[in-house]
Amino acid sequence: MSKKKKPISINIRCQCEDSAVKRPESLLVTVYCKGCGKVFRTNTKKDLCFDWERKR
C-alpha cells in the first residue's frame, strides 16, 4: 500500500485580486466620431476617428 502524498502549497496569490498599489485612472476617453459616428477611445482631444482624419 502506498500512502498519498499531500500536495505542496507554494502560496501564489491570484492575479485577479486587488494589487497593493492603486493603479492610476485610465487616460483614455471614449469619443464618438463626428464624421462617421464610430466609437473610439483616445487620450487626445479630437472629434474625428483616425480614418476620418486621414480623409481630411
KOLGU-4560 file (N, C-alpha, C; in nm, 3 decimals, padded with zeros to 5 digits):
<recs>
<n_xx: 00.082 n_yy: -00.118 n_zz: 00.000 ca_xx: 00.000 ca_yy: 00.000 ca_zz: 00.000 c_xx: 00.086 c_yy: 00.125 c_zz: 00.000 mol: A seq: 1 type: MET>
<n_xx: 00.054 n_yy: 00.214 n_zz: -00.087 ca_xx: 00.129 ca_yy: 00.340 ca_zz: -00.089 c_xx: 00.044 c_yy: 00.451 c_zz: -00.028 mol: A seq: 2 type: SER>
<n_xx: 00.109 n_yy: 00.535 n_zz: 00.045 ca_xx: 00.041 ca_yy: 00.649 ca_zz: 00.106 c_xx: 00.032 c_yy: 00.761 c_zz: 00.004 mol: A seq: 3 type: LYS>
<n_xx: -00.081 n_yy: 00.835 n_zz: 00.008 ca_xx: -00.092 ca_yy: 00.952 ca_zz: -00.079 c_xx: -00.013 c_yy: 01.066 c_zz: -00.018 mol: A seq: 4 type: LYS>
<n_xx: 00.061 n_yy: 01.133 n_zz: -00.102 ca_xx: 00.138 ca_yy: 01.247 ca_zz: -00.055 c_xx: 00.048 c_yy: 01.371 c_zz: -00.056 mol: A seq: 5 type: LYS>
<n_xx: 00.069 n_yy: 01.458 n_zz: 00.040 ca_xx: -00.004 ca_yy: 01.584 ca_zz: 00.044 c_xx: 00.050 c_yy: 01.676 c_zz: -00.065 mol: A seq: 6 type: LYS>
<n_xx: -00.038 n_yy: 01.754 n_zz: -00.130 ca_xx: 00.013 ca_yy: 01.849 ca_zz: -00.230 c_xx: 00.095 c_yy: 01.959 c_zz: -00.161 mol: A seq: 7 type: PRO>
<n_xx: 00.193 n_yy: 02.006 n_zz: -00.231 ca_xx: 00.281 ca_yy: 02.109 ca_zz: -00.178 c_xx: 00.214 c_yy: 02.245 c_zz: -00.199 mol: A seq: 8 type: ILE>
<n_xx: 00.205 n_yy: 02.324 n_zz: -00.096 ca_xx: 00.148 ca_yy: 02.458 ca_zz: -00.104 c_xx: 00.260 c_yy: 02.558 c_zz: -00.128 mol: A seq: 9 type: SER>
<n_xx: 00.246 n_yy: 02.641 n_zz: -00.233 ca_xx: 00.352 ca_yy: 02.737 ca_zz: -00.264 c_xx: 00.306 c_yy: 02.881 c_zz: -00.251 mol: A seq: 10 type: ILE>
<n_xx: 00.185 n_yy: 02.906 n_zz: -00.198 ca_xx: 00.134 ca_yy: 03.039 ca_zz: -00.166 c_xx: 00.143 c_yy: 03.139 c_zz: -00.280 mol: A seq: 11 type: ASN>
<n_xx: 00.080 n_yy: 03.109 n_zz: -00.390 ca_xx: 00.072 ca_yy: 03.203 ca_zz: -00.502 c_xx: -00.060 c_yy: 03.275 c_zz: -00.493 mol: A seq: 12 type: ILE>
<n_xx: -00.055 n_yy: 03.408 n_zz: -00.500 ca_xx: -00.178 ca_yy: 03.487 ca_zz: -00.494 c_xx: -00.243 c_yy: 03.493 c_zz: -00.631 mol: A seq: 13 type: ARG>
<n_xx: -00.372 n_yy: 03.496 n_zz: -00.631 ca_xx: -00.448 ca_yy: 03.506 ca_zz: -00.755 c_xx: -00.424 c_yy: 03.643 c_zz: -00.817 mol: A seq: 14 type: CYS>
<n_xx: -00.405 n_yy: 03.648 n_zz: -00.949 ca_xx: -00.380 ca_yy: 03.774 ca_zz: -01.018 c_xx: -00.503 c_yy: 03.863 c_zz: -01.025 mol: A seq: 15 type: GLN>
<n_xx: -00.621 n_yy: 03.806 n_zz: -01.000 ca_xx: -00.742 ca_yy: 03.887 ca_zz: -01.009 c_xx: -00.768 c_yy: 03.966 c_zz: -00.881 mol: A seq: 16 type: CYS>
<n_xx: -00.692 n_yy: 03.944 n_zz: -00.776 ca_xx: -00.707 ca_yy: 04.018 ca_zz: -00.652 c_xx: -00.657 c_yy: 04.161 c_zz: -00.671 mol: A seq: 17 type: GLU>
<n_xx: -00.704 n_yy: 04.250 n_zz: -00.588 ca_xx: -00.659 ca_yy: 04.388 ca_zz: -00.593 c_xx: -00.510 c_yy: 04.394 c_zz: -00.562 mol: A seq: 18 type: ASP>
<n_xx: -00.443 n_yy: 04.481 n_zz: -00.633 ca_xx: -00.300 ca_yy: 04.495 ca_zz: -00.608 c_xx: -00.277 c_yy: 04.583 c_zz: -00.486 mol: A seq: 19 type: SER>
<n_xx: -00.160 n_yy: 04.577 n_zz: -00.430 ca_xx: -00.128 ca_yy: 04.654 ca_zz: -00.310 c_xx: -00.121 c_yy: 04.803 c_zz: -00.341 mol: A seq: 20 type: ALA>
<n_xx: -00.081 n_yy: 04.836 n_zz: -00.463 ca_xx: -00.069 ca_yy: 04.976 ca_zz: -00.504 c_xx: -00.184 c_yy: 05.008 c_zz: -00.597 mol: A seq: 21 type: VAL>
<n_xx: -00.254 n_yy: 05.119 n_zz: -00.573 ca_xx: -00.366 ca_yy: 05.157 ca_zz: -00.656 c_xx: -00.315 c_yy: 05.199 c_zz: -00.794 mol: A seq: 22 type: LYS>
<n_xx: -00.379 n_yy: 05.146 n_zz: -00.896 ca_xx: -00.341 ca_yy: 05.180 ca_zz: -01.032 c_xx: -00.400 c_yy: 05.316 c_zz: -01.069 mol: A seq: 23 type: ARG>
<n_xx: -00.328 n_yy: 05.393 n_zz: -01.150 ca_xx: -00.381 ca_yy: 05.524 ca_zz: -01.190 c_xx: -00.503 c_yy: 05.507 c_zz: -01.281 mol: A seq: 24 type: PRO>
<n_xx: -00.589 n_yy: 05.607 n_zz: -01.281 ca_xx: -00.706 ca_yy: 05.606 ca_zz: -01.368 c_xx: -00.659 c_yy: 05.606 c_zz: -01.514 mol: A seq: 25 type: GLU>
<n_xx: -00.739 n_yy: 05.547 n_zz: -01.599 ca_xx: -00.706 ca_yy: 05.542 ca_zz: -01.740 c_xx: -00.714 c_yy: 05.682 c_zz: -01.801 mol: A seq: 26 type: SER>
<n_xx: -00.620 n_yy: 05.713 n_zz: -01.888 ca_xx: -00.619 ca_yy: 05.842 ca_zz: -01.955 c_xx: -00.702 c_yy: 05.839 c_zz: -02.082 mol: A seq: 27 type: LEU>
<n_xx: -00.753 n_yy: 05.722 n_zz: -02.119 ca_xx: -00.831 ca_yy: 05.709 ca_zz: -02.241 c_xx: -00.974 c_yy: 05.756 c_zz: -02.219 mol: A seq: 28 type: LEU>
<n_xx: -01.027 n_yy: 05.826 n_zz: -02.319 ca_xx: -01.163 ca_yy: 05.878 ca_zz: -02.314 c_xx: -01.240 c_yy: 05.819 c_zz: -02.432 mol: A seq: 29 type: VAL>
<n_xx: -01.366 n_yy: 05.780 n_zz: -02.410 ca_xx: -01.450 ca_yy: 05.729 ca_zz: -02.519 c_xx: -01.511 c_yy: 05.847 c_zz: -02.593 mol: A seq: 30 type: THR>
<n_xx: -01.495 n_yy: 05.848 n_zz: -02.727 ca_xx: -01.538 ca_yy: 05.959 ca_zz: -02.811 c_xx: -01.618 c_yy: 05.905 c_zz: -02.929 mol: A seq: 31 type: VAL>
<n_xx: -01.721 n_yy: 05.980 n_zz: -02.973 ca_xx: -01.795 ca_yy: 05.947 ca_zz: -03.093 c_xx: -01.743 c_yy: 06.034 c_zz: -03.206 mol: A seq: 32 type: TYR>
<n_xx: -01.709 n_yy: 05.972 n_zz: -03.319 ca_xx: -01.657 ca_yy: 06.046 ca_zz: -03.434 c_xx: -01.769 c_yy: 06.131 c_zz: -03.494 mol: A seq: 33 type: CYS>
<n_xx: -01.741 n_yy: 06.259 n_zz: -03.519 ca_xx: -01.840 ca_yy: 06.348 ca_zz: -03.580 c_xx: -01.859 c_yy: 06.318 c_zz: -03.728 mol: A seq: 34 type: LYS>
<n_xx: -01.761 n_yy: 06.253 n_zz: -03.791 ca_xx: -01.771 ca_yy: 06.224 ca_zz: -03.933 c_xx: -01.852 c_yy: 06.099 c_zz: -03.963 mol: A seq: 35 type: GLY>
<n_xx: -01.825 n_yy: 05.988 n_zz: -03.893 ca_xx: -01.890 ca_yy: 05.861 ca_zz: -03.927 c_xx: -01.971 c_yy: 05.803 c_zz: -03.813 mol: A seq: 36 type: CYS>
<n_xx: -01.957 n_yy: 05.855 n_zz: -03.691 ca_xx: -02.032 ca_yy: 05.803 ca_zz: -03.578 c_xx: -01.967 c_yy: 05.686 c_zz: -03.508 mol: A seq: 37 type: GLY>
<n_xx: -01.846 n_yy: 05.652 n_zz: -03.549 ca_xx: -01.774 ca_yy: 05.540 ca_zz: -03.488 c_xx: -01.735 c_yy: 05.576 c_zz: -03.344 mol: A seq: 38 type: LYS>
<n_xx: -01.740 n_yy: 05.478 n_zz: -03.255 ca_xx: -01.698 ca_yy: 05.499 ca_zz: -03.118 c_xx: -01.552 c_yy: 05.453 c_zz: -03.106 mol: A seq: 39 type: VAL>
<n_xx: -01.468 n_yy: 05.540 n_zz: -03.051 ca_xx: -01.327 ca_yy: 05.504 ca_zz: -03.034 c_xx: -01.275 c_yy: 05.564 c_zz: -02.905 mol: A seq: 40 type: PHE>
<n_xx: -01.162 n_yy: 05.512 n_zz: -02.859 ca_xx: -01.100 ca_yy: 05.561 ca_zz: -02.735 c_xx: -00.969 c_yy: 05.629 c_zz: -02.770 mol: A seq: 41 type: ARG>
<n_xx: -00.945 n_yy: 05.743 n_zz: -02.708 ca_xx: -00.823 ca_yy: 05.820 ca_zz: -02.736 c_xx: -00.780 c_yy: 05.894 c_zz: -02.611 mol: A seq: 42 type: THR>
<n_xx: -00.654 n_yy: 05.934 n_zz: -02.609 ca_xx: -00.604 ca_yy: 06.014 ca_zz: -02.499 c_xx: -00.580 c_yy: 06.159 c_zz: -02.542 mol: A seq: 43 type: ASN>
<n_xx: -00.626 n_yy: 06.195 n_zz: -02.662 ca_xx: -00.614 ca_yy: 06.331 ca_zz: -02.711 c_xx: -00.752 c_yy: 06.394 c_zz: -02.723 mol: A seq: 44 type: THR>
<n_xx: -00.755 n_yy: 06.525 n_zz: -02.739 ca_xx: -00.882 ca_yy: 06.596 ca_zz: -02.753 c_xx: -00.910 c_yy: 06.614 c_zz: -02.902 mol: A seq: 45 type: LYS>
<n_xx: -00.981 n_yy: 06.519 n_zz: -02.961 ca_xx: -01.018 ca_yy: 06.531 ca_zz: -03.102 c_xx: -01.156 c_yy: 06.470 c_zz: -03.122 mol: A seq: 46 type: LYS>
<n_xx: -01.223 n_yy: 06.513 n_zz: -03.228 ca_xx: -01.359 ca_yy: 06.471 ca_zz: -03.253 c_xx: -01.372 c_yy: 06.376 c_zz: -03.372 mol: A seq: 47 type: ASP>
<n_xx: -01.263 n_yy: 06.349 n_zz: -03.441 ca_xx: -01.267 ca_yy: 06.263 ca_zz: -03.559 c_xx: -01.182 c_yy: 06.138 c_zz: -03.535 mol: A seq: 48 type: LEU>
<n_xx: -01.231 n_yy: 06.024 n_zz: -03.587 ca_xx: -01.155 ca_yy: 05.900 ca_zz: -03.575 c_xx: -01.035 c_yy: 05.903 c_zz: -03.669 mol: A seq: 49 type: CYS>
<n_xx: -00.950 n_yy: 05.803 n_zz: -03.660 ca_xx: -00.827 ca_yy: 05.800 ca_zz: -03.740 c_xx: -00.858 c_yy: 05.794 c_zz: -03.889 mol: A seq: 50 type: PHE>
<n_xx: -00.964 n_yy: 05.720 n_zz: -03.928 ca_xx: -01.000 ca_yy: 05.710 ca_zz: -04.069 c_xx: -01.041 c_yy: 05.844 c_zz: -04.125 mol: A seq: 51 type: ASP>
<n_xx: -01.121 n_yy: 05.920 n_zz: -04.051 ca_xx: -01.169 ca_yy: 06.049 ca_zz: -04.100 c_xx: -01.058 c_yy: 06.154 c_zz: -04.097 mol: A seq: 52 type: TRP>
<n_xx: -00.965 n_yy: 06.143 n_zz: -04.007 ca_xx: -00.852 ca_yy: 06.236 ca_zz: -04.007 c_xx: -00.766 c_yy: 06.219 c_zz: -04.131 mol: A seq: 53 type: GLU>
<n_xx: -00.750 n_yy: 06.094 n_zz: -04.178 ca_xx: -00.673 ca_yy: 06.068 ca_zz: -04.300 c_xx: -00.743 c_yy: 06.125 c_zz: -04.422 mol: A seq: 54 type: ARG>
<n_xx: -00.875 n_yy: 06.127 n_zz: -04.422 ca_xx: -00.950 ca_yy: 06.178 ca_zz: -04.537 c_xx: -00.942 c_yy: 06.328 c_zz: -04.549 mol: A seq: 55 type: LYS>
<n_xx: -00.909 n_yy: 06.398 n_zz: -04.441 ca_xx: -00.904 ca_yy: 06.545 ca_zz: -04.443 c_xx: -00.790 c_yy: 06.595 c_zz: -04.524 mol: A seq: 56 type: ARG>
</recs>
